[in-house]
Amino acid sequence: MDSFSRFTLPQHPELLEAFDEIYDSFVYKALKSSEDGRYFINKIVEKRSALEKCILIDDSINNCKIFKKIGGQSYNTKNETQALKVLDKILFEVRG
């Protein structure tokens, strides 16, 4: 969502502290669905991470399906409220 970087992150700066990096395709001007998830794989390799440790929160069900197909965990959200609920769930799980 283009609204994530414009509205959600400025209102919730703790998200930037909670995650190593947040990729927003609107900001990066790259389609996540291209080449069966090549965007995801390139970013994960760049960060020297493992796909199974990565989470995608996206408003596109297609992007979520692709990410899950290549081995990641995904959450399809349609608005800021849903995205924040998912983030709360993830933070709760991380903090134990």
Jmol script that loads the backbone (N, CA, C; Angstrom):
load data "model"
ATOM      1  N   MET A   1       0.835  -1.182   0.000  1.00  0.00           N
ATOM      2  CA  MET A   1       0.000   0.000   0.000  1.00  0.00           C
ATOM      3  C   MET A   1       0.875   1.238   0.000  1.00  0.00           C
ATOM      4  N   ASP A   2       0.569   2.184  -0.826  1.00  0.00           N
ATOM      5  CA  ASP A   2       1.335   3.416  -0.810  1.00  0.00           C
ATOM      6  C   ASP A   2       1.077   4.201   0.466  1.00  0.00           C
ATOM      7  N   SER A   3      -0.005   3.913   1.144  1.00  0.00           N
ATOM      8  CA  SER A   3      -0.308   4.620   2.391  1.00  0.00           C
ATOM      9  C   SER A   3       0.572   4.177   3.555  1.00  0.00           C
ATOM     10  N   PHE A   4       1.175   3.020   3.455  1.00  0.00           N
ATOM     11  CA  PHE A   4       1.974   2.504   4.571  1.00  0.00           C
ATOM     12  C   PHE A   4       3.141   3.440   4.896  1.00  0.00           C
ATOM     13  N   SER A   5       3.912   3.793   3.908  1.00  0.00           N
ATOM     14  CA  SER A   5       5.059   4.678   4.136  1.00  0.00           C
ATOM     15  C   SER A   5       4.636   6.111   4.433  1.00  0.00           C
ATOM     16  N   ARG A   6       3.530   6.531   3.866  1.00  0.00           N
ATOM     17  CA  ARG A   6       3.083   7.916   4.064  1.00  0.00           C
ATOM     18  C   ARG A   6       2.382   8.136   5.389  1.00  0.00           C
ATOM     19  N   PHE A   7       1.614   7.149   5.859  1.00  0.00           N
ATOM     20  CA  PHE A   7       0.802   7.370   7.048  1.00  0.00           C
ATOM     21  C   PHE A   7       1.160   6.466   8.231  1.00  0.00           C
ATOM     22  N   THR A   8       1.283   5.175   7.974  1.00  0.00           N
ATOM     23  CA  THR A   8       1.491   4.228   9.068  1.00  0.00           C
ATOM     24  C   THR A   8       2.850   4.406   9.734  1.00  0.00           C
ATOM     25  N   LEU A   9       3.916   4.405   8.958  1.00  0.00           N
ATOM     26  CA  LEU A   9       5.258   4.503   9.552  1.00  0.00           C
ATOM     27  C   LEU A   9       5.481   5.804  10.319  1.00  0.00           C
ATOM     28  N   PRO A  10       5.088   6.964   9.799  1.00  0.00           N
ATOM     29  CA  PRO A  10       5.286   8.186  10.578  1.00  0.00           C
ATOM     30  C   PRO A  10       4.519   8.200  11.909  1.00  0.00           C
ATOM     31  N   GLN A  11       3.363   7.555  11.931  1.00  0.00           N
ATOM     32  CA  GLN A  11       2.564   7.513  13.157  1.00  0.00           C
ATOM     33  C   GLN A  11       3.021   6.421  14.116  1.00  0.00           C
ATOM     34  N   HIS A  12       3.802   5.461  13.617  1.00  0.00           N
ATOM     35  CA  HIS A  12       4.254   4.327  14.425  1.00  0.00           C
ATOM     36  C   HIS A  12       5.740   4.077  14.191  1.00  0.00           C
ATOM     37  N   PRO A  13       6.598   4.992  14.637  1.00  0.00           N
ATOM     38  CA  PRO A  13       8.038   4.846  14.389  1.00  0.00           C
ATOM     39  C   PRO A  13       8.648   3.613  15.047  1.00  0.00           C
ATOM     40  N   GLU A  14       7.963   3.044  16.022  1.00  0.00           N
ATOM     41  CA  GLU A  14       8.472   1.823  16.662  1.00  0.00           C
ATOM     42  C   GLU A  14       8.551   0.660  15.678  1.00  0.00           C
ATOM     43  N   LEU A  15       7.796   0.717  14.592  1.00  0.00           N
ATOM     44  CA  LEU A  15       7.860  -0.334  13.578  1.00  0.00           C
ATOM     45  C   LEU A  15       9.230  -0.363  12.915  1.00  0.00           C
ATOM     46  N   LEU A  16       9.799   0.805  12.696  1.00  0.00           N
ATOM     47  CA  LEU A  16      11.134   0.872  12.091  1.00  0.00           C
ATOM     48  C   LEU A  16      12.188   0.267  13.008  1.00  0.00           C
ATOM     49  N   GLU A  17      11.958   0.344  14.310  1.00  0.00           N
ATOM     50  CA  GLU A  17      12.882  -0.248  15.277  1.00  0.00           C
ATOM     51  C   GLU A  17      12.663  -1.754  15.407  1.00  0.00           C
ATOM     52  N   ALA A  18      11.456  -2.206  15.154  1.00  0.00           N
ATOM     53  CA  ALA A  18      11.107  -3.613  15.360  1.00  0.00           C
ATOM     54  C   ALA A  18      11.575  -4.515  14.221  1.00  0.00           C
ATOM     55  N   PHE A  19      11.777  -3.945  13.037  1.00  0.00           N
ATOM     56  CA  PHE A  19      12.143  -4.738  11.875  1.00  0.00           C
ATOM     57  C   PHE A  19      13.486  -4.274  11.329  1.00  0.00           C
ATOM     58  N   ASP A  20      14.254  -5.218  10.790  1.00  0.00           N
ATOM     59  CA  ASP A  20      15.546  -4.878  10.193  1.00  0.00           C
ATOM     60  C   ASP A  20      15.361  -3.898   9.038  1.00  0.00           C
ATOM     61  N   GLU A  21      14.351  -4.137   8.245  1.00  0.00           N
ATOM     62  CA  GLU A  21      14.065  -3.250   7.122  1.00  0.00           C
ATOM     63  C   GLU A  21      12.639  -3.501   6.646  1.00  0.00           C
ATOM     64  N   ILE A  22      12.013  -2.473   6.162  1.00  0.00           N
ATOM     65  CA  ILE A  22      10.667  -2.593   5.619  1.00  0.00           C
ATOM     66  C   ILE A  22      10.733  -2.192   4.150  1.00  0.00           C
ATOM     67  N   TYR A  23      10.327  -3.093   3.272  1.00  0.00           N
ATOM     68  CA  TYR A  23      10.334  -2.826   1.837  1.00  0.00           C
ATOM     69  C   TYR A  23       8.923  -2.496   1.381  1.00  0.00           C
ATOM     70  N   ASP A  24       8.795  -1.399   0.713  1.00  0.00           N
ATOM     71  CA  ASP A  24       7.520  -0.947   0.189  1.00  0.00           C
ATOM     72  C   ASP A  24       7.695  -0.793  -1.322  1.00  0.00           C
ATOM     73  N   SER A  25       7.043  -1.642  -2.098  1.00  0.00           N
ATOM     74  CA  SER A  25       7.246  -1.623  -3.548  1.00  0.00           C
ATOM     75  C   SER A  25       6.837  -0.288  -4.162  1.00  0.00           C
ATOM     76  N   PHE A  26       5.905   0.405  -3.535  1.00  0.00           N
ATOM     77  CA  PHE A  26       5.525   1.719  -4.036  1.00  0.00           C
ATOM     78  C   PHE A  26       6.721   2.673  -3.974  1.00  0.00           C
ATOM     79  N   VAL A  27       7.456   2.603  -2.880  1.00  0.00           N
ATOM     80  CA  VAL A  27       8.635   3.453  -2.703  1.00  0.00           C
ATOM     81  C   VAL A  27       9.765   3.010  -3.629  1.00  0.00           C
ATOM     82  N   TYR A  28       9.977   1.689  -3.736  1.00  0.00           N
ATOM     83  CA  TYR A  28      11.082   1.149  -4.529  1.00  0.00           C
ATOM     84  C   TYR A  28      10.769   1.042  -6.019  1.00  0.00           C
ATOM     85  N   LYS A  29       9.499   1.246  -6.385  1.00  0.00           N
ATOM     86  CA  LYS A  29       9.067   1.211  -7.791  1.00  0.00           C
ATOM     87  C   LYS A  29       9.426  -0.103  -8.489  1.00  0.00           C
ATOM     88  N   ALA A  30       9.240  -1.200  -7.768  1.00  0.00           N
ATOM     89  CA  ALA A  30       9.506  -2.531  -8.331  1.00  0.00           C
ATOM     90  C   ALA A  30       8.324  -3.436  -8.009  1.00  0.00           C
ATOM     91  N   LEU A  31       7.837  -4.157  -8.992  1.00  0.00           N
ATOM     92  CA  LEU A  31       6.725  -5.071  -8.767  1.00  0.00           C
ATOM     93  C   LEU A  31       7.212  -6.333  -8.063  1.00  0.00           C
ATOM     94  N   LYS A  32       6.552  -6.675  -6.990  1.00  0.00           N
ATOM     95  CA  LYS A  32       6.926  -7.859  -6.223  1.00  0.00           C
ATOM     96  C   LYS A  32       6.572  -9.146  -6.970  1.00  0.00           C
ATOM     97  N   SER A  33       5.548  -9.077  -7.799  1.00  0.00           N
ATOM     98  CA  SER A  33       5.061 -10.289  -8.462  1.00  0.00           C
ATOM     99  C   SER A  33       5.870 -10.674  -9.702  1.00  0.00           C
ATOM    100  N   SER A  34       6.767  -9.822 -10.130  1.00  0.00           N
ATOM    101  CA  SER A  34       7.555 -10.114 -11.335  1.00  0.00           C
ATOM    102  C   SER A  34       8.451 -11.330 -11.138  1.00  0.00           C
ATOM    103  N   GLU A  35       8.556 -12.118 -12.188  1.00  0.00           N
ATOM    104  CA  GLU A  35       9.471 -13.268 -12.221  1.00  0.00           C
ATOM    105  C   GLU A  35       9.291 -14.223 -11.038  1.00  0.00           C
ATOM    106  N   ASP A  36       8.053 -14.517 -10.709  1.00  0.00           N
ATOM    107  CA  ASP A  36       7.722 -15.486  -9.653  1.00  0.00           C
ATOM    108  C   ASP A  36       8.412 -15.189  -8.323  1.00  0.00           C
ATOM    109  N   GLY A  37       8.444 -13.920  -7.964  1.00  0.00           N
ATOM    110  CA  GLY A  37       8.988 -13.570  -6.658  1.00  0.00           C
ATOM    111  C   GLY A  37      10.464 -13.223  -6.639  1.00  0.00           C
ATOM    112  N   ARG A  38      11.054 -12.955  -7.777  1.00  0.00           N
ATOM    113  CA  ARG A  38      12.481 -12.620  -7.847  1.00  0.00           C
ATOM    114  C   ARG A  38      12.801 -11.412  -6.967  1.00  0.00           C
ATOM    115  N   TYR A  39      11.900 -10.441  -6.905  1.00  0.00           N
ATOM    116  CA  TYR A  39      12.073  -9.265  -6.049  1.00  0.00           C
ATOM    117  C   TYR A  39      12.321  -9.690  -4.601  1.00  0.00           C
ATOM    118  N   PHE A  40      11.485 -10.604  -4.114  1.00  0.00           N
ATOM    119  CA  PHE A  40      11.618 -11.081  -2.730  1.00  0.00           C
ATOM    120  C   PHE A  40      12.949 -11.791  -2.521  1.00  0.00           C
ATOM    121  N   ILE A  41      13.245 -12.686  -3.415  1.00  0.00           N
ATOM    122  CA  ILE A  41      14.475 -13.485  -3.293  1.00  0.00           C
ATOM    123  C   ILE A  41      15.703 -12.577  -3.310  1.00  0.00           C
ATOM    124  N   ASN A  42      15.734 -11.615  -4.220  1.00  0.00           N
ATOM    125  CA  ASN A  42      16.874 -10.692  -4.284  1.00  0.00           C
ATOM    126  C   ASN A  42      17.044  -9.905  -2.993  1.00  0.00           C
ATOM    127  N   LYS A  43      15.960  -9.411  -2.436  1.00  0.00           N
ATOM    128  CA  LYS A  43      16.037  -8.629  -1.203  1.00  0.00           C
ATOM    129  C   LYS A  43      16.477  -9.489  -0.021  1.00  0.00           C
ATOM    130  N   ILE A  44      16.006 -10.713   0.028  1.00  0.00           N
ATOM    131  CA  ILE A  44      16.362 -11.606   1.130  1.00  0.00           C
ATOM    132  C   ILE A  44      17.832 -12.000   1.043  1.00  0.00           C
ATOM    133  N   VAL A  45      18.305 -12.285  -0.160  1.00  0.00           N
ATOM    134  CA  VAL A  45      19.726 -12.601  -0.360  1.00  0.00           C
ATOM    135  C   VAL A  45      20.582 -11.384   0.010  1.00  0.00           C
ATOM    136  N   GLU A  46      20.139 -10.211  -0.411  1.00  0.00           N
ATOM    137  CA  GLU A  46      20.856  -8.968  -0.100  1.00  0.00           C
ATOM    138  C   GLU A  46      21.018  -8.777   1.403  1.00  0.00           C
ATOM    139  N   LYS A  47      20.016  -9.170   2.162  1.00  0.00           N
ATOM    140  CA  LYS A  47      20.046  -9.030   3.621  1.00  0.00           C
ATOM    141  C   LYS A  47      20.675 -10.230   4.322  1.00  0.00           C
ATOM    142  N   ARG A  48      21.094 -11.230   3.532  1.00  0.00           N
ATOM    143  CA  ARG A  48      21.699 -12.449   4.074  1.00  0.00           C
ATOM    144  C   ARG A  48      20.777 -13.111   5.106  1.00  0.00           C
ATOM    145  N   SER A  49      19.529 -13.198   4.737  1.00  0.00           N
ATOM    146  CA  SER A  49      18.533 -13.814   5.613  1.00  0.00           C
ATOM    147  C   SER A  49      18.048 -15.119   5.000  1.00  0.00           C
ATOM    148  N   ALA A  50      17.161 -15.774   5.711  1.00  0.00           N
ATOM    149  CA  ALA A  50      16.545 -17.013   5.233  1.00  0.00           C
ATOM    150  C   ALA A  50      15.072 -16.723   4.959  1.00  0.00           C
ATOM    151  N   LEU A  51      14.587 -17.180   3.828  1.00  0.00           N
ATOM    152  CA  LEU A  51      13.215 -16.915   3.415  1.00  0.00           C
ATOM    153  C   LEU A  51      12.199 -17.331   4.479  1.00  0.00           C
ATOM    154  N   GLU A  52      12.437 -18.459   5.122  1.00  0.00           N
ATOM    155  CA  GLU A  52      11.474 -18.942   6.108  1.00  0.00           C
ATOM    156  C   GLU A  52      11.411 -18.049   7.353  1.00  0.00           C
ATOM    157  N   LYS A  53      12.336 -17.120   7.492  1.00  0.00           N
ATOM    158  CA  LYS A  53      12.313 -16.177   8.614  1.00  0.00           C
ATOM    159  C   LYS A  53      11.692 -14.836   8.222  1.00  0.00           C
ATOM    160  N   CYS A  54      11.233 -14.729   6.985  1.00  0.00           N
ATOM    161  CA  CYS A  54      10.735 -13.460   6.465  1.00  0.00           C
ATOM    162  C   CYS A  54       9.207 -13.433   6.413  1.00  0.00           C
ATOM    163  N   ILE A  55       8.669 -12.224   6.584  1.00  0.00           N
ATOM    164  CA  ILE A  55       7.225 -12.026   6.604  1.00  0.00           C
ATOM    165  C   ILE A  55       6.858 -10.940   5.602  1.00  0.00           C
ATOM    166  N   LEU A  56       5.825 -11.198   4.820  1.00  0.00           N
ATOM    167  CA  LEU A  56       5.285 -10.209   3.895  1.00  0.00           C
ATOM    168  C   LEU A  56       3.912  -9.786   4.386  1.00  0.00           C
ATOM    169  N   ILE A  57       3.700  -8.483   4.489  1.00  0.00           N
ATOM    170  CA  ILE A  57       2.379  -7.915   4.760  1.00  0.00           C
ATOM    171  C   ILE A  57       2.044  -7.088   3.530  1.00  0.00           C
ATOM    172  N   ASP A  58       0.989  -7.475   2.827  1.00  0.00           N
ATOM    173  CA  ASP A  58       0.726  -6.852   1.533  1.00  0.00           C
ATOM    174  C   ASP A  58      -0.772  -6.810   1.253  1.00  0.00           C
ATOM    175  N   ASP A  59      -1.195  -5.804   0.495  1.00  0.00           N
ATOM    176  CA  ASP A  59      -2.601  -5.709   0.123  1.00  0.00           C
ATOM    177  C   ASP A  59      -2.946  -6.524  -1.117  1.00  0.00           C
ATOM    178  N   SER A  60      -1.945  -7.126  -1.744  1.00  0.00           N
ATOM    179  CA  SER A  60      -2.177  -7.961  -2.926  1.00  0.00           C
ATOM    180  C   SER A  60      -2.175  -9.437  -2.540  1.00  0.00           C
ATOM    181  N   ILE A  61      -3.297 -10.093  -2.764  1.00  0.00           N
ATOM    182  CA  ILE A  61      -3.367 -11.522  -2.468  1.00  0.00           C
ATOM    183  C   ILE A  61      -2.408 -12.298  -3.367  1.00  0.00           C
ATOM    184  N   ASN A  62      -2.193 -11.822  -4.593  1.00  0.00           N
ATOM    185  CA  ASN A  62      -1.260 -12.479  -5.502  1.00  0.00           C
ATOM    186  C   ASN A  62       0.164 -12.431  -4.949  1.00  0.00           C
ATOM    187  N   ASN A  63       0.593 -11.270  -4.468  1.00  0.00           N
ATOM    188  CA  ASN A  63       1.928 -11.165  -3.868  1.00  0.00           C
ATOM    189  C   ASN A  63       2.066 -12.110  -2.673  1.00  0.00           C
ATOM    190  N   CYS A  64       1.036 -12.177  -1.860  1.00  0.00           N
ATOM    191  CA  CYS A  64       1.062 -13.063  -0.684  1.00  0.00           C
ATOM    192  C   CYS A  64       1.173 -14.524  -1.110  1.00  0.00           C
ATOM    193  N   LYS A  65       0.442 -14.912  -2.149  1.00  0.00           N
ATOM    194  CA  LYS A  65       0.516 -16.289  -2.643  1.00  0.00           C
ATOM    195  C   LYS A  65       1.906 -16.615  -3.175  1.00  0.00           C
ATOM    196  N   ILE A  66       2.486 -15.698  -3.929  1.00  0.00           N
ATOM    197  CA  ILE A  66       3.829 -15.905  -4.473  1.00  0.00           C
ATOM    198  C   ILE A  66       4.837 -16.057  -3.330  1.00  0.00           C
ATOM    199  N   PHE A  67       4.755 -15.169  -2.351  1.00  0.00           N
ATOM    200  CA  PHE A  67       5.697 -15.201  -1.235  1.00  0.00           C
ATOM    201  C   PHE A  67       5.579 -16.512  -0.453  1.00  0.00           C
ATOM    202  N   LYS A  68       4.355 -16.928  -0.227  1.00  0.00           N
ATOM    203  CA  LYS A  68       4.131 -18.194   0.482  1.00  0.00           C
ATOM    204  C   LYS A  68       4.638 -19.373  -0.354  1.00  0.00           C
ATOM    205  N   LYS A  69       4.426 -19.326  -1.647  1.00  0.00           N
ATOM    206  CA  LYS A  69       4.858 -20.404  -2.548  1.00  0.00           C
ATOM    207  C   LYS A  69       6.379 -20.582  -2.528  1.00  0.00           C
ATOM    208  N   ILE A  70       7.116 -19.475  -2.406  1.00  0.00           N
ATOM    209  CA  ILE A  70       8.574 -19.595  -2.399  1.00  0.00           C
ATOM    210  C   ILE A  70       9.131 -19.859  -0.993  1.00  0.00           C
ATOM    211  N   GLY A  71       8.245 -19.932   0.014  1.00  0.00           N
ATOM    212  CA  GLY A  71       8.683 -20.356   1.339  1.00  0.00           C
ATOM    213  C   GLY A  71       8.576 -19.357   2.469  1.00  0.00           C
ATOM    214  N   GLY A  72       8.016 -18.176   2.214  1.00  0.00           N
ATOM    215  CA  GLY A  72       7.874 -17.169   3.262  1.00  0.00           C
ATOM    216  C   GLY A  72       6.515 -17.227   3.926  1.00  0.00           C
ATOM    217  N   GLN A  73       6.336 -16.380   4.914  1.00  0.00           N
ATOM    218  CA  GLN A  73       5.060 -16.256   5.615  1.00  0.00           C
ATOM    219  C   GLN A  73       4.421 -14.954   5.162  1.00  0.00           C
ATOM    220  N   SER A  74       3.128 -14.979   4.836  1.00  0.00           N
ATOM    221  CA  SER A  74       2.502 -13.762   4.330  1.00  0.00           C
ATOM    222  C   SER A  74       1.157 -13.495   4.994  1.00  0.00           C
ATOM    223  N   TYR A  75       0.821 -12.200   5.020  1.00  0.00           N
ATOM    224  CA  TYR A  75      -0.459 -11.725   5.545  1.00  0.00           C
ATOM    225  C   TYR A  75      -1.044 -10.756   4.525  1.00  0.00           C
ATOM    226  N   ASN A  76      -2.252 -11.035   4.079  1.00  0.00           N
ATOM    227  CA  ASN A  76      -2.946 -10.165   3.146  1.00  0.00           C
ATOM    228  C   ASN A  76      -3.805  -9.195   3.950  1.00  0.00           C
ATOM    229  N   THR A  77      -3.523  -7.913   3.823  1.00  0.00           N
ATOM    230  CA  THR A  77      -4.294  -6.887   4.525  1.00  0.00           C
ATOM    231  C   THR A  77      -4.840  -5.897   3.509  1.00  0.00           C
ATOM    232  N   LYS A  78      -5.961  -5.318   3.827  1.00  0.00           N
ATOM    233  CA  LYS A  78      -6.610  -4.392   2.891  1.00  0.00           C
ATOM    234  C   LYS A  78      -6.622  -2.947   3.384  1.00  0.00           C
ATOM    235  N   ASN A  79      -6.243  -2.725   4.627  1.00  0.00           N
ATOM    236  CA  ASN A  79      -6.233  -1.354   5.134  1.00  0.00           C
ATOM    237  C   ASN A  79      -5.255  -1.248   6.307  1.00  0.00           C
ATOM    238  N   GLU A  80      -5.083  -0.040   6.782  1.00  0.00           N
ATOM    239  CA  GLU A  80      -4.125   0.215   7.853  1.00  0.00           C
ATOM    240  C   GLU A  80      -4.499  -0.518   9.137  1.00  0.00           C
ATOM    241  N   THR A  81      -5.770  -0.582   9.444  1.00  0.00           N
ATOM    242  CA  THR A  81      -6.219  -1.261  10.661  1.00  0.00           C
ATOM    243  C   THR A  81      -5.835  -2.734  10.627  1.00  0.00           C
ATOM    244  N   GLN A  82      -6.067  -3.407   9.507  1.00  0.00           N
ATOM    245  CA  GLN A  82      -5.688  -4.817   9.377  1.00  0.00           C
ATOM    246  C   GLN A  82      -4.177  -4.991   9.467  1.00  0.00           C
ATOM    247  N   ALA A  83      -3.437  -4.107   8.825  1.00  0.00           N
ATOM    248  CA  ALA A  83      -1.974  -4.197   8.863  1.00  0.00           C
ATOM    249  C   ALA A  83      -1.463  -4.027  10.290  1.00  0.00           C
ATOM    250  N   LEU A  84      -2.031  -3.089  11.026  1.00  0.00           N
ATOM    251  CA  LEU A  84      -1.600  -2.871  12.413  1.00  0.00           C
ATOM    252  C   LEU A  84      -1.935  -4.072  13.301  1.00  0.00           C
ATOM    253  N   LYS A  85      -3.057  -4.717  13.048  1.00  0.00           N
ATOM    254  CA  LYS A  85      -3.409  -5.930  13.806  1.00  0.00           C
ATOM    255  C   LYS A  85      -2.395  -7.041  13.550  1.00  0.00           C
ATOM    256  N   VAL A  86      -1.998  -7.200  12.307  1.00  0.00           N
ATOM    257  CA  VAL A  86      -0.995  -8.199  11.961  1.00  0.00           C
ATOM    258  C   VAL A  86       0.336  -7.857  12.628  1.00  0.00           C
ATOM    259  N   LEU A  87       0.720  -6.596  12.578  1.00  0.00           N
ATOM    260  CA  LEU A  87       1.969  -6.181  13.216  1.00  0.00           C
ATOM    261  C   LEU A  87       1.932  -6.404  14.723  1.00  0.00           C
ATOM    262  N   ASP A  88       0.790  -6.120  15.347  1.00  0.00           N
ATOM    263  CA  ASP A  88       0.646  -6.401  16.783  1.00  0.00           C
ATOM    264  C   ASP A  88       0.820  -7.889  17.061  1.00  0.00           C
ATOM    265  N   LYS A  89       0.230  -8.728  16.214  1.00  0.00           N
ATOM    266  CA  LYS A  89       0.347 -10.182  16.368  1.00  0.00           C
ATOM    267  C   LYS A  89       1.808 -10.617  16.255  1.00  0.00           C
ATOM    268  N   ILE A  90       2.501 -10.096  15.262  1.00  0.00           N
ATOM    269  CA  ILE A  90       3.909 -10.456  15.049  1.00  0.00           C
ATOM    270  C   ILE A  90       4.761  -9.992  16.226  1.00  0.00           C
ATOM    271  N   LEU A  91       4.558  -8.760  16.672  1.00  0.00           N
ATOM    272  CA  LEU A  91       5.328  -8.247  17.811  1.00  0.00           C
ATOM    273  C   LEU A  91       5.064  -9.063  19.074  1.00  0.00           C
ATOM    274  N   PHE A  92       3.824  -9.461  19.274  1.00  0.00           N
ATOM    275  CA  PHE A  92       3.486 -10.293  20.423  1.00  0.00           C
ATOM    276  C   PHE A  92       4.243 -11.636  20.365  1.00  0.00           C
ATOM    277  N   GLU A  93       4.262 -12.244  19.183  1.00  0.00           N
ATOM    278  CA  GLU A  93       4.953 -13.529  19.012  1.00  0.00           C
ATOM    279  C   GLU A  93       6.460 -13.378  19.212  1.00  0.00           C
ATOM    280  N   VAL A  94       7.030 -12.286  18.723  1.00  0.00           N
ATOM    281  CA  VAL A  94       8.473 -12.053  18.829  1.00  0.00           C
ATOM    282  C   VAL A  94       8.873 -11.800  20.281  1.00  0.00           C
ATOM    283  N   ARG A  95       8.066 -11.042  20.958  1.00  0.00           N
ATOM    284  CA  ARG A  95       8.374 -10.691  22.358  1.00  0.00           C
ATOM    285  C   ARG A  95       8.082 -11.826  23.325  1.00  0.00           C
ATOM    286  N   GLY A  96       7.294 -12.797  22.864  1.00  0.00           N
ATOM    287  CA  GLY A  96       7.010 -13.973  23.676  1.00  0.00           C
ATOM    288  C   GLY A  96       5.977 -13.716  24.678  1.00  0.00           C
TER     289      GLY A  96
END
end "model"
wireframe off; spacefill off
backbone 0.3
color backbone group
